[in-house]
């Protein structure tokens, strides 16, 4: 019994709390542990019953539990700010970062039976900050700020489901109740005992920990190969490659919903093409509100992939050729891989990952590649491109750019303009009428997001991605470390 009680204390759902006003369609009980991910999903006659396993915490219970975990930090924060904790009982605001990510193959690696393509999706949240506005005060005071917003330790799993992230129907069926609970909580306040006194908290949810694929799925946009290249602005791929830097953020959840209505009803009886141009590629119903931002981790990976291709093309002097055949391209690639392996000890990978990207995007790597580039002036251009990139990168990677790299932040627009200029002149063979999604965002949207949110890195999805690693551990599933991948070359 003692063990049972101890265990219960550690599970969300052991802390008494209430909501004022009570949450719509959510039971007021507070002693709920892990529930079936499909509960709260009402099946209508036409629905195919969702044939999947999912487990989750009730969102409000998990949030109450997360705040109880931070109890000491909150009380300490109040004392540090010289606030009398016995008078601060209301006016607390909690900002929550939400992340959601699909994971590839998580089937059991040992044991008999056929290998099934099992995929999972994890939805989790991180308490980013707690502020309080004391009565009669103008300014809200921050009493808790998550120092490591990208650690798996601050990232709390809310829902685990065995679903393919591309299976929109099942995904939305399972996240439906989560979205409903989140919507209910926006309108209400949580009353919870912190430091022995009941205090009231209101929550702001920011869905920023999604990669581009997930954002497009949640916000009803076309998939990432679409001509509408960006999840933040309405630019098309061709426009983005002509004008690389000057764009501002225009898309929002509300606008996407309005555009979906136009798409659905076609009020002006336009042709499919005209209609699509009017709604800028919104062709499904936006399901969950996400914050238009840039996912720093995938930005790293996307841009490294791009540089890897530029390296190949420069080794093969692509700027002189019209269209080289596959054999030639393969030769350039193997020359590049060989060089990187010899000089940088970088093994070729099947799919670009974070670690490879970090090692590839360095001065050393650029120098090593330049050894294979015949023309002096191309070497110069390549080195300058990498230098500019390394100047820009800390701005969207660091948790607090204004503090960590103020100079780079100031020079960002200038650097991105020079970067764009290089791409559209020296590297025109690659960027004539086309540009990749993440490169567009890196060049066009970073300063605006940093100005709005204060940081891009802090809101990225890494915490959730590191949590994926733990999930694999718990499933005794070390698929990603297996040696099969290294037989490539």
N, C-alpha and C positions, 0 to 999 in steps of 0.2 A: 504493500500500500504506500509506504513512504516513497518508493521509487516512482510509482504511478503518479503521485502528487508532484514529485519533483519534475517528472517529464511534462506533466500538464502545465506547470509553471513556465516551462520553456517554449511551449507551443503558443502560437497566437491564439487569442480567444480565452485567455484566462483572466483578463483584466476587465473589471466592471466599467461600463461607460454608457452614455446615452447620447442621442442626437436630438437637437432642438432646431427646427421642428423635426419630428420623427421622419426617417427616410421613407420616401415613397416606394412601395413594393419590396421593401427589404425588411426581414423580420427583426424585431427589436432585441432578440436574444443576443447575449454577448459571449456566452460560453460555447462557441462553436469552433471546432478544430478544423481538420482537413476535410473538405467536402468533395463530392463528385463534381468534376468540371462541367458535367451536363446538367446539373441541377439548376433550376431557375430557367431552363430552356423549355418552353412549352411547345410540344410537337403538334403541328396542325396536320390535317388529314393528308395533305399532299406531300408532306415531308418524308424523305427517306430517313429512317432513324439513323442518327449519327453513329457509325460503327467504329467507335474509337475510345481509347482510354484517356481520361483527363482527370487531374486532381488539382484542386485549388483551395486557397483560403478565401473567406469572404473579405472583400476589399476593405470594408470599414473596420473589421476585426484586426486585419493585418496592420492597418494604419495605427490603430490604438496601441497595438503591441509594439510597433516601431517607436512610437513616442514614449512608451513606458521604458523601452531600452535606453532612450536618450534622457531619461528623467534626470540623472545626475548632471549631465551636460547642461540641461536647460536651467536647473537651479543654480549651478555654478555661473552660467552666463548671466543670469539675472544679478547675482551678487557682484560679478566683475563690473557690470555696467552701473553699479551703485543703485540698483532698483530694489525696493523693498518687496521681497517675494510675497508678503502677505497681502499687499494691495494689488499686485498684478494678477488678476484672476481672469480678465478677458482681454480681447484685442490681440490674441496670438494668431499669427499667420504662418502656415507651413507650406513651403514650396516643394513639390514632389516631382522628381524626374521619372518618367516611365520609359522602359525599354522593352523591346520585343524582337526576338530574332529566331529565325528558323535554323535548325541544326541538321546537317546531312545525315548520313547513314548512322543510326544508333542501334542497329540490330545486334543481337548477341554474337560475339565473335567465336565463341567456343560452344560446345554442346551440339547435339545432332540437329537434324531437321534442315529444311531448305533455308537459305539466307533470304530473309524477306527485306524488301527495301523499306525499312522502318525509318521514319523521319520524325523529329520532334520540334515543337515550338515552345519557347519559354518566354513568359511575360513577367517582368519584375519591376520593382520601383526602388528609388533611392530618396531618402529625405535629404534634400539639398540644404535647406536653411530654415530656421525658425526665427521670426521677428516678433516683436511685441510693440504695440503702440499704447503707451501708458495714458491714462485719462488726462485730458488737458494738454497733452504733448502734441506738437506739430508732426515731428518726425518719428517714424518707426525705428526701433533699435534692433539690430541683429544680435540675438543672444546665442545662436548656434549656427555654425557654417561647416558643412562637411568638408574636411581637409583633403580627403582622398575620394573624390566622387567617382573615380574610375576603378576603385578596388572592388573585388568580388565580396569583400567584407561588408561594404556599405550597401550592397545591392541585394535587395530582399526578394526572393522568388515569390510570385503571387500565384502563378498558374503554370503547370506543366502539362503539355498535351502531346499525344502521339498523332500528329497531323502533319501533312506536307504543307509548308507555308504557301504553296501555290494552289492548294485546294481551298479556294476562297469561301465556298459554302460552309465547309466544316469549321474552318477557322473562325468565320464570323458567328457561326452558331455557338461556339464555345466562348468566344470573347464577348458575345452579346450581353450576357448577364453582367460581366465585368464593366462594360460600357454603361449599362443601365445604372449600376451601383455608383459609378463615378459621376454620372450625371446627377443622381440624387444628392450626392455628397456636396456638389458644388453649391447647392441651394441651402445648405444646412450647416450647423456648427456642432463640433464634437465636444461633449462635456466629459472630461476625464480627470481623475485625481493625479496631480503631479506634485510631489513634495508635500503630500498630505492635504492639499487643498484642491477643490474642484476648479478647473480652469476651462475656458472655452477656446477652441481652435477652429480656424477656418482654413480650407485647403485650396491651393492652386495646383492644378496638374499640368505638367508640360511634357508632352510626348516627344522627346527629342532623341531617344536612343534607338532610332530605327534606321536601318540602311535604306538606300534609295528604293530597292525593290519593295520593301515593306511599306514605305511611305506611299508609293504609287498605288499599292493595293488598298491601303486604308483610306486614301483620299480619292479613290475613283479615277485616277489618271491612267492613261495608256502605259503599257510596259516600257522599260527603259530604252528600247531601241527606237522609240517613237520620234517623229520629227520635232515634237515638243520636248526639248531636251532637258528642261529644268523643272524641278518641283517648287522653285521659288518665284520664277518669273515666266512670262508667256513666250519667251523667245523660241524661235525655231532653230534647228541645228545650223542652217545656212546663215541666219542672222547672227547667231552667236559666234560663227567663225569669221564673219566680216567685222563685227563690232565686238571685240573680245572683253572689253572692260566695263563699258558704261551700261549697266542694267540695274534696276532696283527691284526689290522684292514686292511682288504684287499679289501673289496667290495667298489665299487663306481658306480655312475650312468653310466659312460661311459662303464665300464666293464660289467654292467648288460645289456646294449644295445648290446654289442658285443656277450655276451652269448646268448641273445635272438635270435640273427641272427643264431648262431650255432644250437640252439634248433629248429629253424624254418626250416633250410635248411639241417640239419644233414649231413654235408659234408663228414664224414667218414663212412656213412651208418652203424651206430651202432645200437644195440638193444635199446629199450626204457630205460632199466636200465642203460646201459653204457652211453647213451646220457645224462640221468638225472644226472649221476655222473660227467660227463664232465662239465655240465653247473651249477652244484651245486644248483639245485632247482630253477633256473630262468626259468619260463615256460610261461611268458606272457610278452607283450611288456611294458617296463618301460615307464611310462606316464609323471611323473613329477620328477624333480631332488630333492632329499632330501639329507641332510647332514648326513652321518653316525654318529649318536650320540646315547645317551641313554636317554630315557625319564624319568626324575627323579621321577615324580609323580607316574607313573605306576610301576616304579622300586620299590618304597616304597610299593605299594599295592601288587605287585607280591610276594615280599619277605615276607611281613607280612602273606600272605596266606600260604606260605611255612612254616613259623614258627608256624602258627596256627596248621598246620597238624603235625609238629614235636611234638608240645605240646601234641596233642591227642595221638600220638604214644608212647610218653614217659609215659604218664599217664597209658596207657594199657600195658606197658613193651613189646612193639612190638619186641624189639631186641631178646626176648627169644622165640617168637612164630613163627610158620611157616606161616599159613594164617588164620587169625581170620575171623569169619563170620561177616555179616553186623550188626547183633544184637549187638555183642561185640563192634564193632566200634562205633555204635550209643551210646552205654553206655558211652564210653570214651568221646565222643563229648559232651554229655549232662553234664557229670561231669565237663568238662572244662568250658562250658558255665556258669554253675551254679556258679562255683568258681569265674570266672571273673566278673559275675554280683554281687556276694556278696561282694567281696573284692575290686573290681576296679570300681564298678558301670558301667560295660560295658554291654550294652544290645546286645544280639546276632543280627547279621545283615544277611540279605539274601545274599547280595553280598558284599564282602569286599570293603570298601570305604576309602578315604584318612584319614578321622578323626579317624575311628576305627584303621586303620593301625598305625597311630601315637601314639595312646594310648597303643596299644598292644606291640609295639616294645620299651618297656622301662624296666629298671631294676626292677621296682616294679612288672610289669606283670610277669617277669621271676621268681621272688621270690614267687609270689602268686601261680604260676603253680608248682614250686618246692615242695610246701607243699603237693601236691598230688603224687609226684614221690617217690616211695618207696626206691630206692637204693641211697645211699649217693654218689657213684661215678658218677651215671647218673646225679644227681643234679649238681655236680661240672661241668660236661661237658656242661650241658645245660646253666649254668650261664656263663661259659667261652664263649660259642657260642654267647650269647647275648652281653656280654661285647665287644667282637671283633666287632660285628655288629655295636654297638653304636659308636665304634671308627671310623669305616669306613664310616658310614652314612653321617656325615657332609661334607665329601669331595665331594659327588655328589649332596648334597642338597644345599650347600651354593652358593651365587651369586659370591663370589670371594674367593675360598678356600685358595689361597696363602696368602691372608690378614686375613681371618676369622679363619682358622684352620691350620696354617702351619705345626704344629707337626703331626697332623693326616695325612696330605698330604704326609709328608716324610715317615711315617710309613705304608702307605697304602699297598704297595706291600708285606711287611713283614706280616702285619695283614691278608691280603687276603690269603697268603700262609698257615698261621696257621689255618685259618678258613677252607680252603679246606682240610687240613690235618685231622681236626676233622671230617668233613663230610665223608671223604673216609675211616676213621677207625671206630670211635665210632658210627657214624650214617650210616654205610655202608648199613644197611638194606633198607635205603631210596634212596641212591645214587649209587646203583650198576647198572651201565649202563644207568642211566637216571638222568637228572638234568633239572630244569626249565629254560626257556629262559632268564628271567631277572636275575636269580641267576648266570647264566654263565656270563652275561655281567657285573654284579656287581663285580665278582671275576676277570674276565680276562681283561676287557677293560677300566675300569675307569681311571687309571693313564695316559694312552695314550691319551684319549680324553681331559683330563684336561691339559695335556702338549700342545696339539694342539690348544685348544680353550680358555684355561684359566679358563673355568668354564663349569659345566654341568647344575647346577641348573638354571643359568640365561637363558639358552636356552630351558628350559623345556616348557611344554604346559599349565602350570597352568593359565596364563593370559586368554587364550582362554577358559579354563574350567570354570573360574569364570564368564566369559562373558556368558557362557551357562546359568548360574543362572539368569542373567539379562534377557536373552531372555525368559526364562520361566516366569519371572515376567511380562514382556510386554505382554505375551500371556495370562495373568491371569491364569497361569497354575501352581498351586503349587503341581504338582503330587508328587514330591519327598518328600514333607513334610507330605504326607498323613499318616493317622494312620494305614492303613491296614497292613503295613509291621510288626507292632509290635505284631500282633496276632500270630506270628510264633510259639512260644512255650507255 
